[in-house]
């Protein structure tokens, strides 16, 4: 399982490498570039699935969602 994901802010395009939580989805993320609060896109379970380079651990483990 991969625990590092690069989140790209859709507003300012800032990229930050973050370590994902193993046992939960992360529903909010504050961009370290512009300060915007990112939320998952409709149909995605978390910010990593919406804006990251790697899906969150529950999805990597085969869950259909992690809500």
C-alpha positions as CSV (number, residue, x, y, z in Angstrom):
1,X,0.0,0.0,0.0
2,X,1.2,3.5,-0.9
3,X,0.8,6.1,1.8
4,X,2.3,9.1,0.1
5,X,0.2,11.2,-2.3
6,X,0.9,14.5,-4.0
7,X,-2.2,16.8,-3.7
8,X,-2.5,19.5,-6.4
9,X,-4.7,22.4,-5.5
10,X,-7.2,23.0,-8.3
11,X,-7.2,26.8,-7.6
12,X,-3.5,27.7,-7.4
13,X,-1.9,24.5,-8.7
14,X,0.3,24.2,-5.6
15,X,1.6,20.6,-5.1
16,X,2.3,19.2,-1.7
17,X,3.3,15.6,-0.8
18,X,1.3,14.3,2.2
19,X,1.0,11.1,4.1
20,X,-2.5,9.7,4.1
21,X,-4.2,8.3,7.1
22,X,-4.5,4.5,7.0
23,X,-7.8,4.1,8.8
24,X,-9.9,7.0,7.6
25,X,-10.8,9.3,4.7
26,X,-9.7,12.9,4.8
27,X,-12.6,15.1,3.8
28,X,-10.9,18.4,4.1
29,X,-7.5,19.7,3.2
30,X,-6.1,23.3,3.5
31,X,-3.9,24.2,0.6
32,X,-0.5,25.3,1.8
33,X,-0.2,27.5,-1.3
34,X,-3.3,29.7,-1.2
35,X,-5.1,28.5,2.0
36,X,-8.3,27.3,0.3
37,X,-10.1,24.5,2.0
38,X,-10.4,21.6,-0.5
39,X,-13.3,19.2,-0.3
40,X,-13.8,16.0,-2.3
41,X,-15.4,16.2,-5.7
42,X,-18.9,14.8,-6.0
43,X,-18.7,11.0,-6.1
44,X,-15.2,10.9,-4.5
45,X,-14.8,9.7,-0.9
46,X,-11.9,12.1,0.1
47,X,-9.5,14.8,-1.0
48,X,-6.8,12.3,-2.0
49,X,-9.2,10.5,-4.4
50,X,-10.1,13.9,-5.9
51,X,-6.8,15.8,-6.0
52,X,-4.1,13.3,-5.2
53,X,-1.8,11.2,-7.3
54,X,-2.7,8.1,-5.2
55,X,-6.1,7.0,-4.0
56,X,-6.7,6.7,-0.2
57,X,-5.8,3.5,1.6
58,X,-9.4,2.2,1.9
59,X,-9.8,2.5,-1.9
60,X,-6.4,0.9,-2.5
61,X,-7.7,-2.0,-0.3
62,X,-10.6,-2.5,-2.6
63,X,-13.4,-0.6,-0.8
64,X,-16.0,0.9,-3.1
65,X,-16.0,4.0,-1.0
66,X,-14.7,4.9,2.5
67,X,-17.6,6.9,3.9
